[in-house]
């Protein structure tokens, strides 16, 4: 019986795949991996060059239910608060800003709009978008 159980674990591990390009297998849902502690920026990849952006961006995801939740994003000294949705089989984050003048407004004039999740583990998040025909990737981590 122990051998059969060990065989199943090995097969499950070898053939399990992640929905993210650079992902790892996890039994936690996408929502559970995103929620919790604050995600801090580590680097931005822009025009194929890495730029250090430590302590300038941090984001927290809250109250996910059925692929919809909320976020709090700090960019330097500006706080954005809004709704976030997981779309395209939970491989894309779509951000909506909530402000006092309108119900829900897509953030189109900032870099945070729709981002593809390249990697999502318990401690690392890589997201990518295209801004004016230039691919931009930001790496976040948990402390």
NORMOQUI-V175889 format. One record per run of one state. SS is the DSSP state (@ for helix, = for strand, . for the rest). FROM is the first residue (numbers start at 1). TO is the last residue. If there is no record, write none. Layout:
ss = (SS/SS)
from = (FROM/FROM)
to = (TO/TO)
This chain:
ss = (./@/./@/=/./=/./=/./=/./=/./=/./=/./=/./=/./=/./=/.)
from = (1/2/16/30/35/36/39/47/49/53/57/66/68/76/78/88/92/100/102/107/114/121/124/132/134/142)
to = (1/15/29/34/35/38/46/48/52/56/65/67/75/77/87/91/99/101/106/113/120/123/131/133/141/143)
